[in-house]
Amino acid sequence: MKIKDNVKMKSMSVLIALALGMVGCSSQSNEQSSETETTVLRFSHFWPATSAMHVEVFEPWAKKIETESNGQLKVEIYPSATLSKPDVMYDSAAKGVIDIGSQAHGYSAGRFPLTQIAELPGLSNSATQMGCILQTLYDDGTIANEYEDTHLLLLMGAGPAAIHTVGEPIRVPSDMKGLRIRRPSAIAGDIIEATGGTPVGLPANDIYTSLQRGVIDGLSFPWQPTGDFRLVELTKAHTNIPFYNSALLVTMNKNKYENLPDDLKKVLDDNSGRVMSDLVGEVTDREDAKYMAEARAAGHIMVDIPDPLNNPDWKGPLLQGTQKYLSDVKALGLDADGIYEKVQTVSAGCKA
């Protein structure tokens, strides 16, 4: 009996140990799965948290991705360039400092020479049209190689530029002579220089204090960010002249994307590209109109030059700036003229 009891006790001990082992494995497995349940994507952009871009585009986009991934993807948004400086967000995403970043192409001078051909005068009259042009050129491979070190999520456009000044309004190019004007890109800078103005490069977040301190006399900017960054508080004269449209991007660290399972890649893919570019265009065009109307209602001075390429005063400086940019791109050994013709064709197809 004792032998049998010992055997029974040993058998029971083995069973208990096995059961505990299974529970432990199960617990470990659950812990591991809970660790891999959610992939956090840190998204840095330069717009204020109160802007329409943050509230109406990026926040709903993040929620949609979380919902469609059943909580397996979570986008943490860092507005106002709190996680990465505005001019290095693309590189920060490429290097993995952040997972997703958004910036204006003009902040990285010379980094996207072919893409920025789309910013030249006369090619776009709205943010929606500009976004369509950019996304089409990327999707058909024309400019895709400029983004090979990241996983591009979308290209988007700003609305037509305006010139906003603290002092007198700009009516003709000679009014720019001697003025220090913030420029968002090399293209805008070339045109400002052609008028006799002095282009000054500044991130959007630094413009307000630069205007306050008299570091600059005005700026070249679309209406939406002029309102978002409260620059209409300091500028009371505005020249609505579509002499360039800024290109912008949202991109993701390539390794972060490629290491995701296919179903989660699909969630991101379904919420990227033209579908998002069109949404940005819709929100931006509406905000442009809103802020312009508010400035008119407040009695600000408005000068409207809707077709500058056919305006005898403005045509010369705009064409001069265009040719300078194309020449600079050709000097890099790139087919600037061929891409310019392609952009003109795409522009006609994207016109609303």
N, C-alpha and C positions, 0 to 999 in steps of 0.2 A: 504493500500500500504506500509506503513511504516513497519507493522508487516511482510509482505511478504519479503520486502527488507532486514529486519534484519535476517530473516530465511535464505535467500539466501546468505547473507554475512557470517553468521555463518557456513553454509554448505561449502562455498568456503574456509573459514579459516581452517575447518577440513580437507578438501581435500588437501590444500597446506601443512598443518602440516604432514599429512600422507605421501605426496609425498617427503617432506624434510626428514622425518624419514626413508623412504625407501632408499633415496639417501645416508643418513648417514650410514645406515646399510650396504648398498652396498659398501660404501667407507671403512667402518670398516672391512667388509669381505675381500675386496681386500687387505687391509693393512695386515690382518692376514695371508692371503694366500701367500702374497709376503714374509712375515717373514718365512713361512714354505716351501717356494719354494725350497730353496737351503740348504742342510745340508753340512756343512763344516767339513771335516775330516783332522785333523792335523797329518801329517805323518813325523816322525823323523827317520833318519838313519845316519850312521857314515861315509859313503863314501864322498869324495870331490864332489863338484858340477860339476867338470870337468871330473869325472870318467865315464866309460862306463855304470856302474850300474845305475848311476843317469840319464845320458843322453839317453841311449838306452833301459833301462828297466823301471825305475820308472816314468820318465816324460811321455813316451808314454802310460804307464799303467794308470796314472792319467787322461790323456786326453781321453782315451778310456772309462773310467768309467763315466766321465762327459758327453761325447757324448751319450753313451748308456742309461744314466739316464735322457736324455733331460735336462741337467743342474741342476737336482735335487740333485746330489751329486757333490761336488767339493773337490778334494784332494789338500791340501796345503802341499808342501814338504819342509822339513827343513833338508838340508844336513849337513855334518860335525858336527853332534851331537850338533847342536845349540839349540835344544829344550829339549834334555834329554841326560844325559851322556851315553856313549856307553855300559857300563856294567849294566845299569839298565833299558834299554828300554823295555824289556819284562814286568818288574814290573810296569813301568810307564804306559804302555798300560793297564795292568790289573787294576790299580788303577784309570785310567781315567785322569792322568796327561797329557797324549797324547792320541790320538784316535787310531793311528796305529804306530807301532814301528818295527824296524828291528835290529837284533843283532846276533852276533855269540854265539852259545851255550856255548862255552868255557869261555865266560866272566862271566857266572854265575856258578861257580864251584859247582858241586853236585846237581844242580837244575834239570838237564835232564839226569840222569845217564843211562837210557836205550837207549835214542836217541844217546848218544855219543859212544855207543858200535860200531856204524857204522863208527866212525872215526878211528878205529884201523887199524894197518898196513895190507896191502894185500887185502883189501876189495873193494877198488875203485881206478881206474886209470884216472878218469876225473871228472870234475864238473858235466857233464851230467849224468854220471853213479851214482855219489854220490846223486844228486838230485832225481833220479829215486828210489834209495834205500830208502831214507828218506821218500819220499812221499808215496811209496808203504807200508812201515811199519806203517805210520800214517793212510792211507786209510783203511787198513785191521784191524785196532784197536790195533796193537801190542804196539804202543807207545802213543796212543791217550790220555790216562789219564794224561800224563805229561803236557797237555795244557788245562785242563778243566776250568781254571780260566780266559781264554781269548777265543776269536773266532779266531782260526788259519786260516790265509789266504794261506800261503804256506811254505813249507820247501825247502831249496835249498842247494846245495853243492858248496864248493870251489874246485879248482883244487888240484892236488897233491902238497905236501909241497916241499920246497927246504930249504937249509940252506945258508944264505947269510952272509958273514963275511967282516969286514973292513980289516983284516990282511990276514994271510995265509989261503988257502983253506982247507976244511975238506975232507980228503980222506979216513981215517979210524976212528973208534970211539975214539981212543986214542988222536986224534987231537983236540977233544972237551974238553979234560981235562983242568980244570981251567978257561974255557971261560964262560962268562956271556951271555947267549943266551935268547933272548925274546921268550917266549913260548905263544901260543894262547889258550892253553887248558891244563887241567890236564893230558890228555893222552900224548900230546907232551912233557909236563914237566917230566913225568915219564921216557920217553925214553931218553931225554936229560940227566937226572940224572943218568940213567943206563950207559951212556957213560963216565961219569965223569965230565960233564958240569954242570953249575949252571943255572937252569931255572929261568927266571925273568918274572913276570906277568906285562904286560903293555897294555893299550888300543892302538889300531892302530894309533890313532891321536897323541900319545906321543912318538912313536918310533923314528922319525926323530931327534928330539932334544936330545933324549937319546943317539943316535949314535954319534951325534955331540959332546956331552959333555963327551963321554967315559963312560957313565953309563953302557952301554952294549957293547959287542964285536961283536955281530951279532944277527941274528934273524932267526926264523923258520917261513916261510910264503910262500904261493903260489905266483906265478909270477904276477898275475893280481894286487893284492893289493900292491905288492912291487913296481910296476910301478906307480899305481895310487897315492900312497903316496910319490913318488919321492925318494924311499929308494935306488934305483940303483945309485943315485948320490953319495952315501956314501959307498956303498958296491961294491967291485970289484972282489970278489971271490964267486962262487956259486956252491953248491953241489946239484944236482938234484936227490933227493932220496925220493920216495913216501912213507914216513913212517907214514903219517896220512893225512886225508882229513877233513877239518873243516865242521861242520854242521852250517847252518844259518837259520833264520826264519824271516817271516813277520807276525805279528799278530795284532789283533784289540781288542779294548775294548768290552767286551761281552755285556754289557748293551747298548752301542751305536749301535751295530749290531742288537740286538734283538728288539730294539725300532723302527727300520726302517720298513716301509711297505714291504710286500712280493715282490713287483715288484723291489724295490731297493735292497733288499737282493739278488734277483736273478742276478742283474747286478754284484754285488760283487762276487757271487758264480761262475758265468760264467767266471770271470777273476781271478780265484784263483786255487790253487791246481796244478795238473800235467802240465797243459797248461803253467802256468807261470814258474814252476820249470824247464821245458825243455828249455824255452827261456833264463832263467838265465844261464843254463848250456852251451847253444850255445854261448852266448856272453862271458862268462867267459873263456871257452876253447880257443876261438879265441884270447882273450886278453892275456892269458897265453903264447900262442905261439908267439904273437907279441912282448911282452916284453922280452922273452927269446932270440928271434932272434936279437933284438936290442942290447942286452948285448953282445951277441956273436960277432956281427958286430963291436962293440966298443972295442973289444979286451979283454973283461973280462975273467978271468980264469974260466973254466967250468969243473966240475967233474960230470960224469954221472954214477949213480948206479941205473939202471932201475928195478932190481929185488932184493931188499935188503933181503927179507926173504930167498933167496937161495944164498946169498952172505956170505962166511965163516966169514968175519969180522963183518958184521952188523947183522946177524941173531940172535945172542945171545942177544944183548941189546934190539932188537925189540920184541923178544918173552918175555923177562923179563918184559918190560914195559907193554906188553899186559896182561900178567898174573897178574901183580900188579893191573891193572885197573879192571879186571874181579873179582879179590878177593875183592877189595874195594866195588864193586857193590853187590857182594854176602853178604858181611857183613851188608848190608842194608836190608837183607831178600828178595832180588830180584833174579829172575831166570836168572842170568847173562849168564850162559853156554847155557841155552835154547835159549835165545835171540841171542847170538853170532852165534849159529848154524842156526837160522832163517835168520840172516843177511847174512850169507855166501850163503844160498840158494837164497835169493832175489838178492844178488850181481851177481850171475851167470846169473839170468834172465834179469838183467839190463845191462849186458855187451853189448857194441855197436858192 
